[in-house]
Amino acid sequence: MSFTVGKGQLEEPVELLRIALDERVFVKLKGDRELVGTLHAYDQHLNLIISDAEETLQKAELDEETYEQIVRQERRKLQLVYVRGDTVFLVSPLLRHTGTFL
Amino acid sequence: MFFTAILRTLIGEDITVELKNDLSIRGRLEAVDQYLNVRLAQVQVHTAAAPPVLQLLHGSCTVRGSCIRYIHLPVEKVDTELLQEATRRVAAATKETQTMK
């Protein structure tokens, strides 16, 4: 069982993260949170250390008059953070220049 | 254990621990264990709506690792190159032990 990215063969899911070291990654977290930043460290629990990150937090609110759902986005910069692995849903490497998905 | 080792290099530094209940606690890192439980000294609570009990808390406290969402680390105290190198080494070592099984 193996899958490939580019030329390299990846035998295990977490090996994708080894390739993503020092690259920009997109991380989806519990509670409608997303991070885009540079990956510096990870382990098998998906604990991460990420720098120059931007966090996007989606907040859904109910308009009091029309009862319409309004989705608000809150953004903030994180210089260097440790992210606990149990909140991580997915990690995906971004292409270096375009910021699009691999 | 790898992340325990990383965080242990920051003992004595000021860090901000952001909990899953949106509480942010700033303090000096005193100790870290294998579960990434964290002991802080000279604690300040940063959330505006912090419970009064926590406002009074100026001493040390222990935070259960599983309650933590983020730990904001001091940029100037972390060598990211070194971290990546260590991560590659640890990843290779764990892979080796797994293939031996």
N, CA and C atoms of all chains as a GROMACS GRO file, in nm:
protein
  609
    1MET      N    1   0.084  -0.120   0.000
    1MET     CA    2   0.000   0.000   0.000
    1MET      C    3   0.087   0.125   0.000
    2SER      N    4   0.080   0.203  -0.105
    2SER     CA    5   0.156   0.327  -0.107
    2SER      C    6   0.089   0.425  -0.201
    3PHE      N    7   0.112   0.552  -0.178
    3PHE     CA    8   0.064   0.652  -0.270
    3PHE      C    9   0.177   0.747  -0.301
    4THR      N   10   0.166   0.819  -0.411
    4THR     CA   11   0.280   0.900  -0.453
    4THR      C   12   0.243   1.047  -0.463
    5VAL      N   13   0.340   1.131  -0.432
    5VAL     CA   14   0.330   1.273  -0.459
    5VAL      C   15   0.456   1.308  -0.534
    6GLY      N   16   0.444   1.356  -0.658
    6GLY     CA   17   0.561   1.383  -0.740
    6GLY      C   18   0.634   1.253  -0.766
    7LYS      N   19   0.766   1.252  -0.739
    7LYS     CA   20   0.845   1.134  -0.768
    7LYS      C   21   0.857   1.043  -0.645
    8GLY      N   22   0.848   1.104  -0.527
    8GLY     CA   23   0.874   1.028  -0.406
    8GLY      C   24   0.760   0.935  -0.370
    9GLN      N   25   0.792   0.821  -0.315
    9GLN     CA   26   0.690   0.729  -0.269
    9GLN      C   27   0.665   0.754  -0.121
   10LEU      N   28   0.538   0.760  -0.087
   10LEU     CA   29   0.502   0.779   0.054
   10LEU      C   30   0.434   0.652   0.103
   11GLU      N   31   0.491   0.594   0.207
   11GLU     CA   32   0.436   0.469   0.257
   11GLU      C   33   0.333   0.492   0.366
   12GLU      N   34   0.347   0.604   0.436
   12GLU     CA   35   0.257   0.631   0.548
   12GLU      C   36   0.201   0.772   0.538
   13PRO      N   37   0.079   0.789   0.591
   13PRO     CA   38   0.017   0.922   0.584
   13PRO      C   39   0.103   1.035   0.639
   14VAL      N   40   0.166   1.014   0.755
   14VAL     CA   41   0.241   1.125   0.814
   14VAL      C   42   0.366   1.163   0.735
   15GLU      N   43   0.406   1.076   0.642
   15GLU     CA   44   0.524   1.110   0.562
   15GLU      C   45   0.501   1.228   0.471
   16LEU      N   46   0.375   1.256   0.441
   16LEU     CA   47   0.342   1.375   0.363
   16LEU      C   48   0.388   1.499   0.439
   17LEU      N   49   0.382   1.491   0.572
   17LEU     CA   50   0.423   1.606   0.654
   17LEU      C   51   0.574   1.625   0.650
   18ARG      N   52   0.648   1.515   0.634
   18ARG     CA   53   0.794   1.529   0.628
   18ARG      C   54   0.832   1.612   0.506
   19ILE      N   55   0.762   1.587   0.396
   19ILE     CA   56   0.786   1.663   0.274
   19ILE      C   57   0.742   1.808   0.291
   20ALA      N   58   0.642   1.828   0.375
   20ALA     CA   59   0.588   1.963   0.394
   20ALA      C   60   0.669   2.047   0.493
   21LEU      N   61   0.772   1.989   0.556
   21LEU     CA   62   0.853   2.066   0.652
   21LEU      C   63   0.915   2.187   0.583
   22ASP      N   64   0.910   2.301   0.650
   22ASP     CA   65   0.963   2.427   0.596
   22ASP      C   66   0.883   2.478   0.476
   23GLU      N   67   0.764   2.424   0.456
   23GLU     CA   68   0.677   2.470   0.347
   23GLU      C   69   0.547   2.523   0.408
   24ARG      N   70   0.473   2.596   0.326
   24ARG     CA   71   0.343   2.645   0.371
   24ARG      C   72   0.243   2.531   0.375
   25VAL      N   73   0.166   2.524   0.482
   25VAL     CA   74   0.064   2.421   0.493
   25VAL      C   75  -0.070   2.484   0.531
   26PHE      N   76  -0.175   2.414   0.494
   26PHE     CA   77  -0.311   2.450   0.533
   26PHE      C   78  -0.356   2.349   0.637
   27VAL      N   79  -0.403   2.396   0.752
   27VAL     CA   80  -0.445   2.307   0.859
   27VAL      C   81  -0.590   2.336   0.895
   28LYS      N   82  -0.672   2.233   0.896
   28LYS     CA   83  -0.811   2.249   0.939
   28LYS      C   84  -0.822   2.196   1.080
   29LEU      N   85  -0.883   2.276   1.166
   29LEU     CA   86  -0.890   2.241   1.308
   29LEU      C   87  -1.035   2.230   1.354
   30LYS      N   88  -1.050   2.166   1.468
   30LYS     CA   89  -1.180   2.158   1.537
   30LYS      C   90  -1.236   2.299   1.559
   31GLY      N   91  -1.367   2.311   1.555
   31GLY     CA   92  -1.430   2.438   1.590
   31GLY      C   93  -1.420   2.543   1.482
   32ASP      N   94  -1.430   2.502   1.354
   32ASP     CA   95  -1.430   2.593   1.238
   32ASP      C   96  -1.309   2.685   1.236
   33ARG      N   97  -1.195   2.632   1.270
   33ARG     CA   98  -1.070   2.710   1.264
   33ARG      C   99  -0.983   2.658   1.152
   34GLU      N  100  -0.915   2.749   1.086
   34GLU     CA  101  -0.820   2.711   0.982
   34GLU      C  102  -0.692   2.789   1.001
   35LEU      N  103  -0.581   2.725   0.968
   35LEU     CA  104  -0.451   2.790   0.977
   35LEU      C  105  -0.378   2.776   0.844
   36VAL      N  106  -0.310   2.882   0.803
   36VAL     CA  107  -0.214   2.869   0.694
   36VAL      C  108  -0.081   2.922   0.746
   37GLY      N  109   0.021   2.839   0.743
   37GLY     CA  110   0.150   2.881   0.796
   37GLY      C  111   0.260   2.787   0.756
   38THR      N  112   0.382   2.814   0.805
   38THR     CA  113   0.498   2.731   0.770
   38THR      C  114   0.519   2.625   0.878
   39LEU      N  115   0.528   2.500   0.832
   39LEU     CA  116   0.543   2.387   0.924
   39LEU      C  117   0.688   2.368   0.965
   40HIS      N  118   0.713   2.355   1.095
   40HIS     CA  119   0.851   2.334   1.142
   40HIS      C  120   0.870   2.203   1.218
   41ALA      N  121   0.764   2.152   1.279
   41ALA     CA  122   0.777   2.026   1.352
   41ALA      C  123   0.642   1.956   1.359
   42TYR      N  124   0.646   1.823   1.363
   42TYR     CA  125   0.523   1.744   1.382
   42TYR      C  126   0.560   1.614   1.451
   43ASP      N  127   0.460   1.543   1.504
   43ASP     CA  128   0.483   1.407   1.552
   43ASP      C  129   0.364   1.320   1.512
   44GLN      N  130   0.361   1.196   1.564
   44GLN     CA  131   0.256   1.102   1.519
   44GLN      C  132   0.117   1.138   1.570
   45HIS      N  133   0.109   1.227   1.670
   45HIS     CA  134  -0.023   1.273   1.718
   45HIS      C  135  -0.074   1.391   1.635
   46LEU      N  136   0.006   1.435   1.540
   46LEU     CA  137  -0.021   1.556   1.462
   46LEU      C  138  -0.011   1.683   1.547
   47ASN      N  139   0.063   1.675   1.657
   47ASN     CA  140   0.108   1.799   1.721
   47ASN      C  141   0.193   1.871   1.617
   48LEU      N  142   0.176   2.004   1.610
   48LEU     CA  143   0.248   2.080   1.507
   48LEU      C  144   0.314   2.202   1.568
   49ILE      N  145   0.423   2.248   1.505
   49ILE     CA  146   0.473   2.382   1.534
   49ILE      C  147   0.472   2.458   1.402
   50ILE      N  148   0.402   2.571   1.403
   50ILE     CA  149   0.378   2.648   1.280
   50ILE      C  150   0.415   2.794   1.304
   51SER      N  151   0.480   2.855   1.205
   51SER     CA  152   0.516   2.996   1.218
   51SER      C  153   0.448   3.080   1.111
   52ASP      N  154   0.450   3.212   1.130
   52ASP     CA  155   0.390   3.309   1.037
   52ASP      C  156   0.252   3.263   0.990
   53ALA      N  157   0.171   3.227   1.085
   53ALA     CA  158   0.042   3.169   1.050
   53ALA      C  159  -0.069   3.272   1.052
   54GLU      N  160  -0.167   3.250   0.967
   54GLU     CA  161  -0.289   3.327   0.977
   54GLU      C  162  -0.402   3.231   1.014
   55GLU      N  163  -0.470   3.264   1.121
   55GLU     CA  164  -0.581   3.181   1.166
   55GLU      C  165  -0.712   3.243   1.120
   56THR      N  166  -0.798   3.161   1.063
   56THR     CA  167  -0.932   3.207   1.026
   56THR      C  168  -1.032   3.132   1.111
   57LEU      N  169  -1.115   3.208   1.178
   57LEU     CA  170  -1.217   3.148   1.265
   57LEU      C  171  -1.354   3.186   1.211
   58GLN      N  172  -1.432   3.083   1.178
   58GLN     CA  173  -1.567   3.108   1.123
   58GLN      C  174  -1.666   3.111   1.238
   59LYS      N  175  -1.742   3.219   1.243
   59LYS     CA  176  -1.845   3.228   1.347
   59LYS      C  177  -1.981   3.246   1.282
   60ALA      N  178  -2.071   3.156   1.311
   60ALA     CA  179  -2.207   3.168   1.257
   60ALA      C  180  -2.295   3.236   1.361
   61GLU      N  181  -2.363   3.340   1.318
   61GLU     CA  182  -2.453   3.410   1.410
   61GLU      C  183  -2.591   3.423   1.348
   62LEU      N  184  -2.689   3.427   1.433
   62LEU     CA  185  -2.827   3.442   1.387
   62LEU      C  186  -2.866   3.589   1.395
   63ASP      N  187  -2.907   3.646   1.281
   63ASP     CA  188  -2.954   3.784   1.281
   63ASP      C  189  -3.082   3.792   1.364
   64GLU      N  190  -3.086   3.886   1.459
   64GLU     CA  191  -3.197   3.890   1.555
   64GLU      C  192  -3.330   3.927   1.492
   65GLU      N  193  -3.325   4.005   1.382
   65GLU     CA  194  -3.451   4.048   1.321
   65GLU      C  195  -3.501   3.952   1.213
   66THR      N  196  -3.409   3.914   1.125
   66THR     CA  197  -3.453   3.832   1.012
   66THR      C  198  -3.433   3.683   1.036
   67TYR      N  199  -3.364   3.648   1.145
   67TYR     CA  200  -3.330   3.509   1.176
   67TYR      C  201  -3.249   3.443   1.066
   68GLU      N  202  -3.179   3.525   0.987
   68GLU     CA  203  -3.090   3.470   0.886
   68GLU      C  204  -2.956   3.436   0.951
   69GLN      N  205  -2.893   3.335   0.900
   69GLN     CA  206  -2.762   3.299   0.956
   69GLN      C  207  -2.653   3.380   0.886
   70ILE      N  208  -2.576   3.450   0.965
   70ILE     CA  209  -2.465   3.528   0.910
   70ILE      C  210  -2.336   3.460   0.951
   71VAL      N  211  -2.250   3.434   0.854
   71VAL     CA  212  -2.121   3.374   0.886
   71VAL      C  213  -2.015   3.483   0.887
   72ARG      N  214  -1.956   3.503   1.003
   72ARG     CA  215  -1.851   3.604   1.016
   72ARG      C  216  -1.716   3.537   1.022
   73GLN      N  217  -1.616   3.599   0.960
   73GLN     CA  218  -1.481   3.543   0.966
   73GLN      C  219  -1.393   3.633   1.052
   74GLU      N  220  -1.326   3.573   1.146
   74GLU     CA  221  -1.228   3.648   1.224
   74GLU      C  222  -1.090   3.598   1.188
   75ARG      N  223  -0.999   3.692   1.160
   75ARG     CA  224  -0.863   3.653   1.125
   75ARG      C  225  -0.765   3.711   1.226
   76ARG      N  226  -0.660   3.638   1.252
   76ARG     CA  227  -0.550   3.693   1.332
   76ARG      C  228  -0.420   3.626   1.294
   77LYS      N  229  -0.312   3.698   1.320
   77LYS     CA  230  -0.178   3.647   1.288
   77LYS      C  231  -0.121   3.577   1.412
   78LEU      N  232  -0.055   3.465   1.389
   78LEU     CA  233   0.014   3.395   1.495
   78LEU      C  234   0.161   3.382   1.453
   79GLN      N  235   0.251   3.435   1.535
   79GLN     CA  236   0.393   3.434   1.496
   79GLN      C  237   0.453   3.294   1.498
   80LEU      N  238   0.443   3.231   1.615
   80LEU     CA  239   0.497   3.095   1.629
   80LEU      C  240   0.412   3.022   1.732
   81VAL      N  241   0.346   2.916   1.688
   81VAL     CA  242   0.259   2.843   1.780
   81VAL      C  243   0.281   2.693   1.775
   82TYR      N  244   0.260   2.633   1.892
   82TYR     CA  245   0.245   2.488   1.901
   82TYR      C  246   0.095   2.462   1.891
   83VAL      N  247   0.056   2.370   1.804
   83VAL     CA  248  -0.084   2.333   1.789
   83VAL      C  249  -0.102   2.192   1.841
   84ARG      N  250  -0.193   2.173   1.936
   84ARG     CA  251  -0.212   2.039   1.990
   84ARG      C  252  -0.281   1.948   1.888
   85GLY      N  253  -0.228   1.827   1.873
   85GLY     CA  254  -0.272   1.737   1.767
   85GLY      C  255  -0.417   1.694   1.773
   86ASP      N  256  -0.475   1.688   1.894
   86ASP     CA  257  -0.612   1.634   1.902
   86ASP      C  258  -0.718   1.727   1.842
   87THR      N  259  -0.680   1.852   1.809
   87THR     CA  260  -0.776   1.942   1.745
   87THR      C  261  -0.761   1.945   1.594
   88VAL      N  262  -0.661   1.873   1.543
   88VAL     CA  263  -0.630   1.880   1.399
   88VAL      C  264  -0.718   1.783   1.320
   89PHE      N  265  -0.788   1.834   1.219
   89PHE     CA  266  -0.865   1.749   1.128
   89PHE      C  267  -0.778   1.707   1.009
   90LEU      N  268  -0.717   1.805   0.944
   90LEU     CA  269  -0.634   1.771   0.828
   90LEU      C  270  -0.521   1.870   0.810
   91VAL      N  271  -0.413   1.821   0.749
   91VAL     CA  272  -0.300   1.906   0.714
   91VAL      C  273  -0.272   1.884   0.566
   92SER      N  274  -0.257   1.993   0.492
   92SER     CA  275  -0.233   1.980   0.349
   92SER      C  276  -0.125   2.077   0.305
   93PRO      N  277  -0.022   2.027   0.232
   93PRO     CA  278   0.083   2.117   0.184
   93PRO      C  279   0.030   2.208   0.074
   94LEU      N  280   0.075   2.333   0.073
   94LEU     CA  281   0.039   2.427  -0.033
   94LEU      C  282   0.157   2.441  -0.127
   95LEU      N  283   0.130   2.468  -0.255
   95LEU     CA  284   0.239   2.493  -0.349
   95LEU      C  285   0.306   2.624  -0.313
   96ARG      N  286   0.437   2.626  -0.325
   96ARG     CA  287   0.515   2.735  -0.268
   96ARG      C  288   0.474   2.873  -0.318
   97HIS      N  289   0.456   2.887  -0.448
   97HIS     CA  290   0.436   3.022  -0.503
   97HIS      C  291   0.290   3.061  -0.516
   98THR      N  292   0.209   2.966  -0.556
   98THR     CA  293   0.071   3.001  -0.585
   98THR      C  294  -0.018   2.994  -0.462
   99GLY      N  295   0.023   2.918  -0.360
   99GLY     CA  296  -0.062   2.902  -0.243
   99GLY      C  297  -0.178   2.808  -0.268
  100THR      N  298  -0.176   2.740  -0.385
  100THR     CA  299  -0.283   2.644  -0.412
  100THR      C  300  -0.245   2.506  -0.359
  101PHE      N  301  -0.339   2.417  -0.362
  101PHE     CA  302  -0.315   2.284  -0.306
  101PHE      C  303  -0.228   2.199  -0.396
  102LEU      N  304  -0.154   2.111  -0.334
  102LEU     CA  305  -0.066   2.018  -0.405
  102LEU      C  306  -0.153   1.912  -0.473
  103MET      N  307   0.692   1.219   2.319
  103MET     CA  308   0.809   1.265   2.396
  103MET      C  309   0.887   1.374   2.321
  104PHE      N  310   0.874   1.373   2.189
  104PHE     CA  311   0.948   1.470   2.108
  104PHE      C  312   0.906   1.613   2.141
  105PHE      N  313   0.774   1.634   2.150
  105PHE     CA  314   0.727   1.769   2.179
  105PHE      C  315   0.753   1.809   2.323
  106THR      N  316   0.756   1.709   2.412
  106THR     CA  317   0.795   1.738   2.549
  106THR      C  318   0.936   1.796   2.551
  107ALA      N  319   1.024   1.732   2.474
  107ALA     CA  320   1.163   1.777   2.467
  107ALA      C  321   1.172   1.918   2.409
  108ILE      N  322   1.092   1.944   2.306
  108ILE     CA  323   1.093   2.078   2.244
  108ILE      C  324   1.051   2.183   2.346
  109LEU      N  325   0.940   2.156   2.415
  109LEU     CA  326   0.887   2.254   2.510
  109LEU      C  327   0.981   2.272   2.630
  110ARG      N  328   1.050   2.162   2.665
  110ARG     CA  329   1.144   2.173   2.778
  110ARG      C  330   1.258   2.270   2.751
  111THR      N  331   1.292   2.287   2.624
  111THR     CA  332   1.398   2.383   2.592
  111THR      C  333   1.353   2.527   2.621
  112LEU      N  334   1.222   2.545   2.638
  112LEU     CA  335   1.169   2.680   2.663
  112LEU      C  336   1.137   2.706   2.810
  113ILE      N  337   1.181   2.614   2.897
  113ILE     CA  338   1.158   2.635   3.041
  113ILE      C  339   1.228   2.763   3.085
  114GLY      N  340   1.156   2.844   3.162
  114GLY     CA  341   1.210   2.972   3.207
  114GLY      C  342   1.166   3.089   3.121
  115GLU      N  343   1.107   3.059   3.004
  115GLU     CA  344   1.060   3.164   2.914
  115GLU      C  345   0.913   3.196   2.940
  116ASP      N  346   0.873   3.317   2.897
  116ASP     CA  347   0.733   3.355   2.907
  116ASP      C  348   0.657   3.302   2.787
  117ILE      N  349   0.550   3.228   2.813
  117ILE     CA  350   0.469   3.175   2.704
  117ILE      C  351   0.321   3.205   2.731
  118THR      N  352   0.241   3.201   2.626
  118THR     CA  353   0.097   3.215   2.641
  118THR      C  354   0.030   3.085   2.601
  119VAL      N  355  -0.047   3.029   2.694
  119VAL     CA  356  -0.117   2.905   2.667
  119VAL      C  357  -0.263   2.939   2.637
  120GLU      N  358  -0.309   2.901   2.518
  120GLU     CA  359  -0.449   2.926   2.482
  120GLU      C  360  -0.525   2.796   2.499
  121LEU      N  361  -0.628   2.800   2.582
  121LEU     CA  362  -0.703   2.679   2.612
  121LEU      C  363  -0.819   2.660   2.516
  122LYS      N  364  -0.875   2.540   2.518
  122LYS     CA  365  -0.986   2.510   2.427
  122LYS      C  366  -1.112   2.587   2.464
  123ASN      N  367  -1.118   2.640   2.586
  123ASN     CA  368  -1.234   2.722   2.623
  123ASN      C  369  -1.206   2.871   2.601
  124ASP      N  370  -1.108   2.902   2.514
  124ASP     CA  371  -1.073   3.038   2.473
  124ASP      C  372  -1.005   3.122   2.581
  125LEU      N  373  -0.973   3.061   2.693
  125LEU     CA  374  -0.899   3.131   2.796
  125LEU      C  375  -0.751   3.136   2.757
  126SER      N  376  -0.689   3.254   2.773
  126SER     CA  377  -0.546   3.265   2.747
  126SER      C  378  -0.472   3.292   2.877
  127ILE      N  379  -0.374   3.210   2.906
  127ILE     CA  380  -0.298   3.224   3.029
  127ILE      C  381  -0.153   3.251   2.995
  128ARG      N  382  -0.100   3.362   3.044
  128ARG     CA  383   0.041   3.392   3.020
  128ARG      C  384   0.119   3.368   3.148
  129GLY      N  385   0.235   3.311   3.136
  129GLY     CA  386   0.317   3.287   3.254
  129GLY      C  387   0.453   3.233   3.216
  130ARG      N  388   0.538   3.218   3.318
  130ARG     CA  389   0.671   3.163   3.293
  130ARG      C  390   0.662   3.011   3.297
  131LEU      N  391   0.716   2.947   3.194
  131LEU     CA  392   0.710   2.801   3.186
  131LEU      C  393   0.804   2.739   3.290
  132GLU      N  394   0.746   2.657   3.377
  132GLU     CA  395   0.824   2.596   3.484
  132GLU      C  396   0.857   2.450   3.455
  133ALA      N  397   0.758   2.376   3.404
  133ALA     CA  398   0.780   2.234   3.381
  133ALA      C  399   0.684   2.179   3.277
  134VAL      N  400   0.728   2.074   3.208
  134VAL     CA  401   0.645   2.006   3.107
  134VAL      C  402   0.663   1.856   3.128
  135ASP      N  403   0.554   1.778   3.119
  135ASP     CA  404   0.570   1.633   3.132
  135ASP      C  405   0.531   1.562   3.001
  136GLN      N  406   0.529   1.430   3.006
  136GLN     CA  407   0.509   1.352   2.883
  136GLN      C  408   0.369   1.371   2.823
  137TYR      N  409   0.272   1.412   2.905
  137TYR     CA  410   0.137   1.436   2.852
  137TYR      C  411   0.123   1.580   2.803
  138LEU      N  412   0.232   1.654   2.806
  138LEU     CA  413   0.233   1.796   2.774
  138LEU      C  414   0.147   1.876   2.870
  139ASN      N  415   0.128   1.823   2.992
  139ASN     CA  416   0.078   1.908   3.101
  139ASN      C  417   0.185   2.013   3.122
  140VAL      N  418   0.142   2.133   3.158
  140VAL     CA  419   0.233   2.246   3.162
  140VAL      C  420   0.218   2.318   3.295
  141ARG      N  421   0.330   2.345   3.363
  141ARG     CA  422   0.321   2.425   3.485
  141ARG      C  423   0.372   2.565   3.457
  142LEU      N  424   0.293   2.663   3.499
  142LEU     CA  425   0.327   2.803   3.476
  142LEU      C  426   0.343   2.876   3.609
  143ALA      N  427   0.432   2.975   3.612
  143ALA     CA  428   0.448   3.061   3.729
  143ALA      C  429   0.420   3.205   3.688
  144GLN      N  430   0.395   3.291   3.784
  144GLN     CA  431   0.364   3.433   3.760
  144GLN      C  432   0.254   3.448   3.656
  145VAL      N  433   0.145   3.384   3.686
  145VAL     CA  434   0.037   3.369   3.589
  145VAL      C  435  -0.046   3.496   3.574
  146GLN      N  436  -0.077   3.531   3.449
  146GLN     CA  437  -0.173   3.638   3.420
  146GLN      C  438  -0.277   3.581   3.326
  147VAL      N  439  -0.403   3.612   3.351
  147VAL     CA  440  -0.509   3.566   3.262
  147VAL      C  441  -0.548   3.679   3.169
  148HIS      N  442  -0.554   3.650   3.038
  148HIS     CA  443  -0.569   3.759   2.941
  148HIS      C  444  -0.708   3.776   2.885
  149THR      N  445  -0.792   3.677   2.902
  149THR     CA  446  -0.927   3.690   2.848
  149THR      C  447  -1.006   3.791   2.928
  150ALA      N  448  -1.078   3.878   2.858
  150ALA     CA  449  -1.153   3.985   2.926
  150ALA      C  450  -1.256   3.926   3.023
  151ALA      N  451  -1.324   3.823   2.978
  151ALA     CA  452  -1.430   3.765   3.060
  151ALA      C  453  -1.380   3.650   3.148
  152ALA      N  454  -1.258   3.664   3.196
  152ALA     CA  455  -1.202   3.557   3.279
  152ALA      C  456  -1.278   3.547   3.410
  153PRO      N  457  -1.302   3.425   3.456
  153PRO     CA  458  -1.370   3.407   3.584
  153PRO      C  459  -1.292   3.476   3.696
  154PRO      N  460  -1.363   3.536   3.795
  154PRO     CA  461  -1.297   3.611   3.902
  154PRO      C  462  -1.189   3.531   3.975
  155VAL      N  463  -1.212   3.402   3.987
  155VAL     CA  464  -1.114   3.318   4.058
  155VAL      C  465  -0.979   3.326   3.987
  156LEU      N  466  -0.985   3.323   3.855
  156LEU     CA  467  -0.861   3.327   3.779
  156LEU      C  468  -0.794   3.464   3.784
  157GLN      N  469  -0.877   3.570   3.795
  157GLN     CA  470  -0.821   3.705   3.807
  157GLN      C  471  -0.734   3.716   3.932
  158LEU      N  472  -0.772   3.643   4.035
  158LEU     CA  473  -0.700   3.650   4.162
  158LEU      C  474  -0.573   3.566   4.159
  159LEU      N  475  -0.563   3.485   4.058
  159LEU     CA  476  -0.457   3.386   4.055
  159LEU      C  477  -0.327   3.450   4.005
  160HIS      N  478  -0.233   3.472   4.095
  160HIS     CA  479  -0.106   3.533   4.053
  160HIS      C  480   0.011   3.438   4.072
  161GLY      N  481  -0.016   3.325   4.130
  161GLY     CA  482   0.092   3.232   4.159
  161GLY      C  483   0.119   3.140   4.044
  162SER      N  484   0.135   3.013   4.072
  162SER     CA  485   0.161   2.918   3.966
  162SER      C  486   0.039   2.830   3.946
  163CYS      N  487   0.029   2.770   3.830
  163CYS     CA  488  -0.079   2.676   3.805
  163CYS      C  489  -0.032   2.568   3.708
  164THR      N  490  -0.101   2.456   3.713
  164THR     CA  491  -0.073   2.347   3.620
  164THR      C  492  -0.190   2.336   3.524
  165VAL      N  493  -0.160   2.331   3.395
  165VAL     CA  494  -0.264   2.319   3.294
  165VAL      C  495  -0.259   2.178   3.238
  166ARG      N  496  -0.374   2.111   3.236
  166ARG     CA  497  -0.381   1.977   3.178
  166ARG      C  498  -0.357   1.985   3.028
  167GLY      N  499  -0.269   1.901   2.979
  167GLY     CA  500  -0.230   1.905   2.838
  167GLY      C  501  -0.346   1.897   2.742
  168SER      N  502  -0.446   1.816   2.774
  168SER     CA  503  -0.556   1.794   2.681
  168SER      C  504  -0.646   1.916   2.667
  169CYS      N  505  -0.635   2.013   2.757
  169CYS     CA  506  -0.717   2.134   2.750
  169CYS      C  507  -0.654   2.240   2.661
  170ILE      N  508  -0.531   2.216   2.618
  170ILE     CA  509  -0.458   2.319   2.545
  170ILE      C  510  -0.494   2.317   2.397
  171ARG      N  511  -0.516   2.434   2.337
  171ARG     CA  512  -0.533   2.444   2.192
  171ARG      C  513  -0.402   2.489   2.128
  172TYR      N  514  -0.352   2.605   2.171
  172TYR     CA  515  -0.226   2.655   2.120
  172TYR      C  516  -0.133   2.689   2.236
  173ILE      N  517  -0.003   2.686   2.209
  173ILE     CA  518   0.092   2.753   2.296
  173ILE      C  519   0.169   2.850   2.209
  174HIS      N  520   0.159   2.978   2.241
  174HIS     CA  521   0.233   3.080   2.166
  174HIS      C  522   0.376   3.082   2.218
  175LEU      N  523   0.471   3.059   2.128
  175LEU     CA  524   0.611   3.046   2.168
  175LEU      C  525   0.688   3.173   2.134
  176PRO      N  526   0.791   3.204   2.213
  176PRO     CA  527   0.873   3.322   2.181
  176PRO      C  528   0.959   3.296   2.058
  177VAL      N  529   0.938   3.376   1.952
  177VAL     CA  530   1.004   3.352   1.822
  177VAL      C  531   1.156   3.351   1.834
  178GLU      N  532   1.210   3.446   1.914
  178GLU     CA  533   1.355   3.462   1.919
  178GLU      C  534   1.424   3.349   1.995
  179LYS      N  535   1.345   3.267   2.066
  179LYS     CA  536   1.405   3.159   2.144
  179LYS      C  537   1.399   3.025   2.073
  180VAL      N  538   1.339   3.021   1.953
  180VAL     CA  539   1.322   2.894   1.883
  180VAL      C  540   1.398   2.897   1.751
  181ASP      N  541   1.484   2.797   1.732
  181ASP     CA  542   1.556   2.783   1.605
  181ASP      C  543   1.477   2.687   1.516
  182THR      N  544   1.409   2.744   1.415
  182THR     CA  545   1.319   2.661   1.334
  182THR      C  546   1.395   2.560   1.247
  183GLU      N  547   1.515   2.599   1.205
  183GLU     CA  548   1.598   2.507   1.126
  183GLU      C  549   1.628   2.380   1.206
  184LEU      N  550   1.666   2.404   1.331
  184LEU     CA  551   1.701   2.295   1.422
  184LEU      C  552   1.580   2.204   1.446
  185LEU      N  553   1.462   2.267   1.459
  185LEU     CA  554   1.338   2.193   1.480
  185LEU      C  555   1.310   2.098   1.364
  186GLN      N  556   1.327   2.150   1.242
  186GLN     CA  557   1.299   2.069   1.124
  186GLN      C  558   1.394   1.950   1.115
  187GLU      N  559   1.521   1.979   1.146
  187GLU     CA  560   1.621   1.873   1.144
  187GLU      C  561   1.585   1.764   1.244
  188ALA      N  562   1.548   1.806   1.364
  188ALA     CA  563   1.511   1.712   1.469
  188ALA      C  564   1.387   1.633   1.429
  189THR      N  565   1.290   1.701   1.368
  189THR     CA  566   1.166   1.634   1.325
  189THR      C  567   1.197   1.524   1.224
  190ARG      N  568   1.286   1.556   1.128
  190ARG     CA  569   1.323   1.456   1.027
  190ARG      C  570   1.390   1.334   1.091
  191ARG      N  571   1.476   1.363   1.189
  191ARG     CA  572   1.546   1.253   1.257
  191ARG      C  573   1.447   1.165   1.333
  192VAL      N  574   1.356   1.229   1.408
  192VAL     CA  575   1.257   1.155   1.487
  192VAL      C  576   1.164   1.076   1.396
  193ALA      N  577   1.124   1.136   1.282
  193ALA     CA  578   1.035   1.068   1.188
  193ALA      C  579   1.102   0.943   1.132
  194ALA      N  580   1.231   0.956   1.098
  194ALA     CA  581   1.306   0.842   1.044
  194ALA      C  582   1.318   0.732   1.148
  195ALA      N  583   1.342   0.772   1.273
  195ALA     CA  584   1.360   0.675   1.382
  195ALA      C  585   1.230   0.600   1.410
  196THR      N  586   1.118   0.671   1.413
  196THR     CA  587   0.990   0.605   1.441
  196THR      C  588   0.952   0.511   1.327
  197LYS      N  589   0.987   0.550   1.204
  197LYS     CA  590   0.957   0.465   1.090
  197LYS      C  591   1.036   0.334   1.099
  198GLU      N  592   1.160   0.347   1.143
  198GLU     CA  593   1.245   0.230   1.156
  198GLU      C  594   1.190   0.131   1.258
  199THR      N  595   1.146   0.184   1.373
  199THR     CA  596   1.092   0.096   1.477
  199THR      C  597   0.962   0.032   1.431
  200GLN      N  598   0.887   0.104   1.346
  200GLN     CA  599   0.761   0.049   1.297
  200GLN      C  600   0.784  -0.064   1.197
  201THR      N  601   0.884  -0.049   1.112
  201THR     CA  602   0.910  -0.154   1.014
  201THR      C  603   0.971  -0.277   1.079
  202MET      N  604   1.032  -0.260   1.196
  202MET     CA  605   1.090  -0.374   1.268
  202MET      C  606   0.981  -0.464   1.326
  203LYS      N  607   0.863  -0.403   1.356
  203LYS     CA  608   0.756  -0.480   1.418
  203LYS      C  609   0.699  -0.584   1.321
   0.00000   0.00000   0.00000
